Amino acid sequence: MNYDLTEDQYAFQQTARKFAQQQLSPYAKEWDEQQTFPKATFIAAGKLGFMAMYIPEEHHGIGLGRLDSAIIMEELASECTSTAAFISIHNMAFNMLARYGQSSLQNVWCADLASGQKLVSYCLTEPGAGSDAASLTTRAEKKDDHYLLNGAKAFISGAGETDLLIVMARTSADGSKGISCFAVPADTAGITYGKKEQKLGWSNQPTALINFEDVRIPHDHLLAEEGQGFKLAMEGLDGGRINIAACSLGTARASLSLSTQYVKERKQFNHAISEFQATQFKLADMLTELTAARQMIRLAAYKLDTNHSEKSTYCAMAKRFATDLGFRICDEALQLHGGYGYIKEYPIERHFRDTRVHRILEGTNEIMRLIIAKRLLADENLNLLD
Ligand SMILES: Cc1cc2nc3c(=O)[nH]c(=O)nc-3n(C[C@H](O)[C@H](O)[C@H](O)COP(=O)(O)OP(=O)(O)OC[C@H]3O[C@@H](n4cnc5c(N)ncnc54)[C@H](O)[C@@H]3O)c2cc1C
């Protein structure tokens, strides 16, 4: 077993680090304060392949594995969590089109999505269907030459600014098996957007409700087949969960790095606060937890890359673990900064705000525990324990 990065992975990491330091770090504070969705930066990220990381090359992606992508996401998030998180969502939704879209549709969208010229949102959650996503009620009724889409999606990242929507909608009454997946151009007649939600964090990307009223979707905008939408949505989330976990990891790393410097400089009781053992124990726990979270993420990504039968369980474990710990590390970092951690002049309070939502979206951490426990209880030979 070799835990070292390969030469290629090291090169991706260094490229992502340089990009993040040059193109994200100088602007992250201002984007947060002014709620700026950095579209030009997505185009710059597209030039390096970051808008199409694990998209197959025939669809204009760079065809990386999930482990390679997680390494890149950690770097991007270490300089701007919210921008990195949107890049993660874009990759997830784009990949669904690239894997399951019809070629007529792929030919229109893939090149522009890969370059970052066009952006895509993932639309699963509804006002009445969050954790229980399979209970969604947005309906796509099949007509002669189109589907007619009616319903609403809640909390959609990028809504109002993205060009394409990957929408899960009901085509028959049968629970999760009655759900289908559609690629819908965001400016189609009948689509309207709610107000931009005012949020605790992730302030540089819009989040809004989307209403669909008699929206006509051509038949070839269906991804895969009718009834497969929920499966596609969950498959997308496996990779999405790794990337969101990596966003927590990168942000926590940045917070720990800032704290390590700060405690050496800050003096109280005539000593640098780094000299107090209570401070040292905090730092030691933060580094230990950070390292454990990174290993969990990389293990889950490896399971996904190798199509392991329990890949979804590993993705759920990594998401639960890394987003809980990532948030805790940011919170401890804020504590180590004392009152200065709480004011906006220092980036710590933004890291704390930005990582909070990772415990809620892409499946709450309670839902991750349900997924993990269900698999463990069904695992008669306890293979998951090996
Ligand atoms: C900033 C932001 C961006 C988002 N972006 C997107 C997006 O781009 N696309 C998209 O589709 N969605 C998006 N979401 C939605 C997100 O995925 C949902 O908020 C999330 O799945 C939880 O659903 P809910 O908010 O309806 O909470 P609920 O499902 O109502 O849950 C409320 C609480 O009850 C708990 N709970 C629910 N059921 C159980 C159970 N069986 N056992 C134990 N506890 C339970 C939950 O864990 C949670 O703590 C976004 C949300 C936010 C806040």
The ligand as an ORCA input file, in Angstrom:
! r2SCAN-3c Opt
* xyz 0 1
  C     -26.926     26.691      0.845
  C     -27.663     25.495      0.351
  C     -27.435     25.043     -0.947
  C     -28.145     23.937     -1.432
  N     -27.966     23.548     -2.735
  C     -28.755     22.588     -3.253
  C     -28.702     22.284     -4.649
  O     -27.915     22.867     -5.410
  N     -29.549     21.337     -5.143
  C     -30.430     20.670     -4.342
  O     -31.164     19.831     -4.854
  N     -30.510     20.941     -3.015
  C     -29.708     21.879     -2.448
  N     -29.780     22.178     -1.109
  C     -30.760     21.488     -0.291
  C     -30.165     20.523      0.720
  O     -29.692     19.384      0.057
  C     -31.264     20.206      1.763
  O     -31.386     21.378      2.556
  C     -30.934     18.997      2.614
  O     -30.998     17.822      1.865
  C     -31.886     18.872      3.817
  O     -33.219     18.996      3.442
  P     -34.167     20.026      4.246
  O     -33.483     21.331      4.286
  O     -35.515     19.957      3.646
  O     -34.215     19.470      5.728
  P     -35.180     18.315      6.305
  O     -35.151     17.113      5.450
  O     -36.506     18.926      6.615
  O     -34.435     17.968      7.671
  C     -34.534     18.769      8.864
  C     -33.747     18.036      9.958
  O     -34.350     16.750     10.209
  C     -33.375     15.737     10.095
  N     -33.985     14.514      9.562
  C     -34.810     14.390      8.494
  N     -35.161     13.101      8.328
  C     -34.538     12.392      9.296
  C     -34.503     11.018      9.668
  N     -35.138     10.095      8.971
  N     -33.758     10.661     10.746
  C     -33.080     11.574     11.461
  N     -33.086     12.905     11.169
  C     -33.790     13.312     10.089
  C     -32.330     16.300      9.121
  O     -31.094     15.632      9.261
  C     -32.302     17.751      9.567
  O     -31.459     17.883     10.690
  C     -29.066     23.250     -0.582
  C     -29.246     23.691      0.739
  C     -28.553     24.793      1.199
  C     -28.803     25.245      2.611
*
